[in-house]
């Protein structure tokens, strides 16, 4: 350990040197599931419906639909029900 001198006093460092190590990326142990937002995006693109048109069909704003798709908001059951009717799917497609 290095020794420091200050005006006739001797100080010894009482801690270990700091060593920075890069953290390893965590390896996922399970396959990531597709989120509700991603399912909405995929179904919307498959049916070739624009964000604006789908938001009008759902009677919500384009911003709100964008937040559902981005995963910032989770749609309520009413919206999920409307989505299942629009895409002709079961509600469980969005909930599982």
Secondary structure in CASP SS format (residue, H / E / C, confidence):
PFRMAT SS
TARGET T0000
AUTHOR 0000-0000-0000
METHOD secondary structure of the structure
MODEL  1
X C 1.00
X C 1.00
X E 1.00
X E 1.00
X E 1.00
X E 1.00
X C 1.00
X C 1.00
X E 1.00
X E 1.00
X E 1.00
X E 1.00
X C 1.00
X C 1.00
X C 1.00
X C 1.00
X C 1.00
X C 1.00
X C 1.00
X C 1.00
X C 1.00
X C 1.00
X C 1.00
X C 1.00
X C 1.00
X C 1.00
X C 1.00
X C 1.00
X C 1.00
X C 1.00
X C 1.00
X C 1.00
X C 1.00
X C 1.00
X C 1.00
X H 1.00
X H 1.00
X H 1.00
X H 1.00
X H 1.00
X H 1.00
X H 1.00
X H 1.00
X H 1.00
X H 1.00
X H 1.00
X C 1.00
X C 1.00
X C 1.00
X C 1.00
X H 1.00
X H 1.00
X H 1.00
X H 1.00
X H 1.00
X H 1.00
X H 1.00
X H 1.00
X C 1.00
X C 1.00
X C 1.00
X H 1.00
X H 1.00
X H 1.00
X H 1.00
X H 1.00
X H 1.00
X H 1.00
X H 1.00
X H 1.00
X C 1.00
X C 1.00
X C 1.00
X C 1.00
X C 1.00
X C 1.00
X H 1.00
X H 1.00
X H 1.00
X H 1.00
X H 1.00
X H 1.00
X H 1.00
X H 1.00
X H 1.00
X H 1.00
X C 1.00
X C 1.00
X C 1.00
X C 1.00
X C 1.00
X H 1.00
X H 1.00
X H 1.00
X H 1.00
X C 1.00
END
